[in-house]
Amino acid sequence: MNTAGKQKRIQTLDILRGFALLGILTANMASFKSPFFQLQSLPGASPSFPSDMVDGGVTFMIDWLVTGKFYPLFSFLFGLGFFLFYEKLKEKGMDADRFYKRRLAFLMGTGLFHLLFLWSGDILHTYAAAGLLLLLFIHRSSRTILTWVVVLVCLASVFIAFLTISANMLTASETGYEEQILTSAAEAEAVYSTGSYLNILHFRLNEEVPLVLSNLVLNVPHILGLFLIGLYIGKKEWVQRAAEYRGLWKKTMISMLTAGGLLSFLYAALLHDLLPVPLWLADGTAQGLNMLAGPMLMLGFVAFFVTITEKQLFSSFLRPVAAAGQMALTNYLLQTLICIFLFYGFGLELFGTIGAASGFLITLVIFSTQAVFSSFWLKRWRQGPLEKLWRHWIYRPLH
């Protein structure tokens, strides 16, 4: 395995991480700029198509191509990264289990700080909790891992669909439920748009964080299934030896982009009430369907980037994206700091005033700035600041 090949494969993974950062911010923008957290349990509470058709079109495109597709990409990369990290330590004769648990401890601490003090949409604490279960699979066969992938992802899809449909049926008949949700959303908008940091912190700790933490038991099995996709592909060495599996990746790209794209389009159509299906049923079906469509489309994206980065021209063009991905943890938290400053009351107070199209433009500006910043940073330092701190924590002397 030559050095050039290693460098190219590492850059491919960094490009994927950078692409995932862009997708995550695009999906999260709705939660940063509006009371999406409060409205998500009420089908149709937000207009499917706002009066501005540009905003409507952007909303539909985001739901079709972004929502539910990029946390699976981060999850896939986490599972693959776990395999590469673990195998590297084993080759060096180091205690892989212990160092990996340190890695997770740092991630959990960072995630809980992010969740408690900055923003309710944190995913890092969930990754840390699910990541511990990966140790149960590192020595299992590829076939066993693939079986668990299918079981966990399919069960999550069916369970979420059943849970959402059942909840929608119950709440549809509950007097005053819609008014209660809309009142909660109005309260959130008032607090986030004009409140101080302490006002917003108090609101989040009482109204949002407990629900996020209680959902861990629902989220961990699904995230574990997505991690196992990365572990499976890592064990098969399809990324490490991408040139040898060029044909497989091209077939995967075509099949997953087609199937995942079609299923995800159906998800968006159901979510936006474009089909003759009762809203309570359409919403629940859509949520379950996207649990399948998201990982499929994600694999299509992975195959696309693995394929195109075989060409030096594309690798060079995407180098700033790779730089952002190389500093993924730092940039993920920076996205939160930038957005809460832009939208919250202790910043520019834009909460509740930005439509989907403007939100997407803000997303592009933020990510482009991060890509440029990361490129300049990595010319002077080998790692991002949080990545360096993370590495120091992991490899400090064992006692």
KOLSEVO-997004 format. One line per field, with one value per residue (C-alpha): residue number from 1; residue in one letter; x, y, z. Coordinates in steps of 0.02 Angstrom, whole numbers, plus 50000, padded with zeros to 5 digits. Example, Ala and Ser with C-alpha at 12.3 -4.5 7.8 and 13.67 -1.06 7.14 Angstrom:
# KOLSEVO-997004
num = (1_2)
residu = (A_S)
east = (50615_50684)
north = (49775_49947)
up = (50390_50357)
//
This chain:
# KOLSEVO-997004
num = (1_2_3_4_5_6_7_8_9_10_11_12_13_14_15_16_17_18_19_20_21_22_23_24_25_26_27_28_29_30_31_32_33_34_35_36_37_38_39_40_41_42_43_44_45_46_47_48_49_50_51_52_53_54_55_56_57_58_59_60_61_62_63_64_65_66_67_68_69_70_71_72_73_74_75_76_77_78_79_80_81_82_83_84_85_86_87_88_89_90_91_92_93_94_95_96_97_98_99_100_101_102_103_104_105_106_107_108_109_110_111_112_113_114_115_116_117_118_119_120_121_122_123_124_125_126_127_128_129_130_131_132_133_134_135_136_137_138_139_140_141_142_143_144_145_146_147_148_149_150_151_152_153_154_155_156_157_158_159_160_161_162_163_164_165_166_167_168_169_170_171_172_173_174_175_176_177_178_179_180_181_182_183_184_185_186_187_188_189_190_191_192_193_194_195_196_197_198_199_200_201_202_203_204_205_206_207_208_209_210_211_212_213_214_215_216_217_218_219_220_221_222_223_224_225_226_227_228_229_230_231_232_233_234_235_236_237_238_239_240_241_242_243_244_245_246_247_248_249_250_251_252_253_254_255_256_257_258_259_260_261_262_263_264_265_266_267_268_269_270_271_272_273_274_275_276_277_278_279_280_281_282_283_284_285_286_287_288_289_290_291_292_293_294_295_296_297_298_299_300_301_302_303_304_305_306_307_308_309_310_311_312_313_314_315_316_317_318_319_320_321_322_323_324_325_326_327_328_329_330_331_332_333_334_335_336_337_338_339_340_341_342_343_344_345_346_347_348_349_350_351_352_353_354_355_356_357_358_359_360_361_362_363_364_365_366_367_368_369_370_371_372_373_374_375_376_377_378_379_380_381_382_383_384_385_386_387_388_389_390_391_392_393_394_395_396_397_398_399)
residu = (M_N_T_A_G_K_Q_K_R_I_Q_T_L_D_I_L_R_G_F_A_L_L_G_I_L_T_A_N_M_A_S_F_K_S_P_F_F_Q_L_Q_S_L_P_G_A_S_P_S_F_P_S_D_M_V_D_G_G_V_T_F_M_I_D_W_L_V_T_G_K_F_Y_P_L_F_S_F_L_F_G_L_G_F_F_L_F_Y_E_K_L_K_E_K_G_M_D_A_D_R_F_Y_K_R_R_L_A_F_L_M_G_T_G_L_F_H_L_L_F_L_W_S_G_D_I_L_H_T_Y_A_A_A_G_L_L_L_L_L_F_I_H_R_S_S_R_T_I_L_T_W_V_V_V_L_V_C_L_A_S_V_F_I_A_F_L_T_I_S_A_N_M_L_T_A_S_E_T_G_Y_E_E_Q_I_L_T_S_A_A_E_A_E_A_V_Y_S_T_G_S_Y_L_N_I_L_H_F_R_L_N_E_E_V_P_L_V_L_S_N_L_V_L_N_V_P_H_I_L_G_L_F_L_I_G_L_Y_I_G_K_K_E_W_V_Q_R_A_A_E_Y_R_G_L_W_K_K_T_M_I_S_M_L_T_A_G_G_L_L_S_F_L_Y_A_A_L_L_H_D_L_L_P_V_P_L_W_L_A_D_G_T_A_Q_G_L_N_M_L_A_G_P_M_L_M_L_G_F_V_A_F_F_V_T_I_T_E_K_Q_L_F_S_S_F_L_R_P_V_A_A_A_G_Q_M_A_L_T_N_Y_L_L_Q_T_L_I_C_I_F_L_F_Y_G_F_G_L_E_L_F_G_T_I_G_A_A_S_G_F_L_I_T_L_V_I_F_S_T_Q_A_V_F_S_S_F_W_L_K_R_W_R_Q_G_P_L_E_K_L_W_R_H_W_I_Y_R_P_L_H)
east = (50000_50092_50098_50011_49865_49853_49851_49718_49605_49626_49578_49424_49365_49400_49302_49156_49168_49168_49019_48931_48964_48880_48731_48714_48712_48585_48470_48499_48467_48279_48308_48428_48315_48139_48042_48060_48090_47918_47826_47897_47768_47623_47598_47560_47598_47723_47653_47711_47738_47756_47676_47846_47868_48056_48056_47935_48045_48201_48109_48055_48230_48307_48182_48212_48402_48464_48348_48393_48537_48686_48681_48688_48842_48925_48872_48945_49109_49108_49091_49226_49338_49314_49376_49529_49570_49551_49652_49792_49810_49807_49946_50051_50017_49920_49767_49637_49486_49553_49606_49439_49343_49446_49395_49213_49230_49294_49154_49023_49091_49097_48923_48844_48926_48859_48685_48670_48749_48734_48604_48475_48515_48678_48717_48887_48820_48713_48865_48965_48828_48802_48990_49020_48914_49030_49154_49030_49051_49235_49279_49119_49114_49062_48908_48852_48879_48779_48636_48632_48633_48478_48389_48426_48391_48230_48165_48200_48101_47951_47955_47966_47825_47715_47757_47727_47564_47500_47548_47468_47306_47297_47339_47221_47076_47144_47055_47171_47329_47362_47336_47455_47592_47569_47574_47735_47810_47760_47841_48000_48005_47985_48123_48248_48223_48236_48299_48468_48585_48521_48338_48369_48471_48331_48202_48307_48350_48167_48080_48200_48350_48250_48159_48322_48401_48246_48255_48426_48346_48257_48404_48548_48492_48464_48630_48717_48645_48719_48887_48889_48875_49041_49116_49059_49135_49293_49311_49284_49419_49312_49370_49549_49570_49447_49539_49519_49332_49298_49164_49075_49074_49004_48863_48829_48824_48697_48585_48585_48565_48419_48330_48372_48327_48156_48113_48170_48064_47914_47959_47961_47798_47712_47785_47725_47550_47563_47482_47300_47341_47275_47404_47422_47458_47567_47677_47706_47737_47858_47959_47977_48016_48157_48242_48271_48290_48420_48551_48523_48548_48695_48780_48750_48838_48983_49002_48996_49138_49242_49225_49263_49410_49502_49532_49666_49571_49421_49530_49620_49458_49382_49535_49450_49304_49430_49511_49343_49316_49487_49428_49253_49231_49295_49187_49032_49039_49087_48928_48827_48920_48897_48712_48661_48748_48655_48483_48467_48420_48596_48659_48583_48404_48362_48263_48094_48134_48229_48148_48214_48301_48390_48433_48514_48617_48675_48723_48830_48916_48955_49022_49124_49202_49241_49321_49434_49474_49514_49629_49729_49732_49799_49940_50010_49948_49919_49751_49606_49608_49477_49552_49720_49642_49547_49707_49799_49660_49663_49849_49896_49998_49901_49898)
north = (50000_50156_50322_50418_50299_50321_50510_50505_50393_50502_50654_50562_50535_50717_50772_50665_50743_50917_50874_50805_50969_51065_50948_50949_51139_51145_51026_51111_51286_51266_51231_51376_51506_51452_51357_51195_51097_51142_51121_50954_50853_50939_50885_51032_51161_51241_51276_51146_51281_51459_51600_51633_51494_51512_51470_51329_51256_51268_51186_51041_51018_51017_50887_50783_50786_50839_50802_50636_50603_50686_50625_50450_50509_50569_50406_50304_50400_50372_50184_50179_50292_50178_50030_50123_50194_50025_49929_50058_50042_49853_49854_49958_49838_49970_49947_49990_49969_50089_50224_50211_50232_50389_50449_50423_50506_50665_50658_50634_50779_50893_50840_50869_51041_51081_51017_51098_51267_51305_51214_51076_50991_50911_50739_50708_50639_50515_50462_50435_50327_50224_50216_50116_49976_49965_49871_49725_49710_49743_49558_49496_49435_49550_49443_49462_49650_49664_49565_49687_49834_49770_49727_49891_50006_49917_49904_50090_50130_50026_50084_50269_50254_50162_50281_50438_50376_50322_50489_50585_50487_50521_50705_50735_50691_50784_50949_51097_51003_51108_51268_51207_51171_51337_51428_51336_51385_51567_51565_51490_51622_51762_51693_51652_51813_51935_51841_51853_51704_51660_51676_51558_51438_51427_51395_51261_51169_51162_51138_51051_50966_50840_50781_50766_50660_50551_50513_50431_50261_50282_50357_50245_50083_50175_50268_50104_50028_50171_50154_49971_50016_50107_49963_49838_49936_49962_49775_49744_49875_49950_50126_50083_49995_50099_50082_49893_49910_50046_49943_49906_50090_50141_50014_50071_50252_50219_50103_50200_50372_50306_50205_50324_50475_50404_50349_50517_50608_50507_50556_50741_50727_50644_50768_50915_50843_50827_50655_50607_50534_50598_50711_50609_50453_50541_50618_50455_50357_50490_50486_50298_50299_50424_50308_50194_50324_50424_50285_50232_50406_50428_50275_50350_50510_50410_50309_50469_50551_50393_50378_50558_50579_50446_50591_50713_50860_50834_50799_50964_51060_50988_51021_51163_51047_50918_51050_51087_50900_50878_50999_50925_50935_51113_51168_51079_51178_51338_51320_51325_51477_51571_51528_51567_51736_51769_51716_51731_51882_51908_51920_51991_51937_51859_51715_51695_51821_51715_51607_51443_51521_51652_51519_51413_51562_51593_51409_51423_51580_51500_51340_51430_51538_51383_51298_51448_51468_51283_51288_51432_51353_51187_51274_51321_51183_50998_50990_51098_51162_51041_50898_50933_50939_50778_50690_50751_50683_50513_50485_50555_50427_50278_50260)
up = (50000_49942_50032_49893_49901_50089_50073_49940_50042_50195_50092_50027_50205_50249_50095_50154_50328_50252_50143_50298_50390_50250_50251_50440_50445_50303_50398_50566_50501_50526_50711_50730_50649_50701_50837_50739_50899_50965_50799_50744_50841_50753_50571_50460_50594_50476_50302_50178_50050_50117_50019_49945_49817_49820_50006_49969_49834_49943_50088_49977_49905_50079_50139_49983_49975_50148_50295_50373_50251_50334_50512_50432_50337_50498_50579_50436_50453_50641_50618_50485_50588_50739_50638_50571_50743_50829_50700_50702_50890_50882_50751_50871_51015_51113_51223_51091_51205_51335_51213_51121_51284_51317_51144_51188_51359_51277_51148_51284_51386_51234_51180_51351_51363_51189_51233_51404_51374_51188_51084_51102_50937_50991_50917_50999_51163_51065_50964_51123_51200_51042_51009_51166_51092_50942_51051_51050_50861_50824_50827_50743_50563_50421_50392_50573_50566_50405_50483_50629_50509_50421_50583_50672_50525_50474_50652_50679_50521_50571_50752_50710_50584_50710_50852_50748_50671_50842_50920_50776_50794_50981_50971_50825_50939_51090_51117_51128_51079_50925_51021_51155_51029_50940_51108_51152_50984_51009_51182_51109_50972_51100_51212_51075_50977_51122_51276_51358_51365_51539_51484_51338_51445_51574_51437_51354_51515_51562_51395_51276_51356_51461_51304_51207_51344_51362_51175_51195_51218_51050_50955_51009_50920_50756_50766_50808_50650_50549_50638_50589_50404_50421_50522_50391_50247_50349_50378_50193_50154_50017_50060_50106_49937_49838_49672_49677_49706_49579_49492_49656_49703_49534_49548_49725_49669_49532_49632_49796_49718_49616_49750_49893_49788_49739_49916_49984_49855_49914_50093_50047_49950_50098_50221_50118_50100_49910_49903_49939_50110_50278_50357_50517_50414_50285_50419_50512_50353_50293_50454_50447_50261_50283_50408_50257_50121_50219_50236_50056_49985_50104_50029_49857_49912_49984_49824_49720_49817_49827_49638_49589_49709_49610_49489_49547_49470_49584_49737_49712_49684_49843_49952_50050_50087_50148_50260_50340_50364_50443_50577_50588_50777_50788_50641_50706_50868_50777_50674_50834_50902_50738_50722_50900_50881_50719_50777_50967_51072_51140_50960_50801_50846_50677_50753_50666_50529_50402_50268_50197_50047_50152_50279_50144_50082_50261_50271_50113_50177_50346_50271_50137_50272_50374_50225_50193_50379_50395_50245_50318_50492_50428_50334_50504_50618_50587_50677_50728_50908_50974_50877_50958_51131_51093_51039_51193_51303_51217_51216_51385_51485_51554_51743)
//
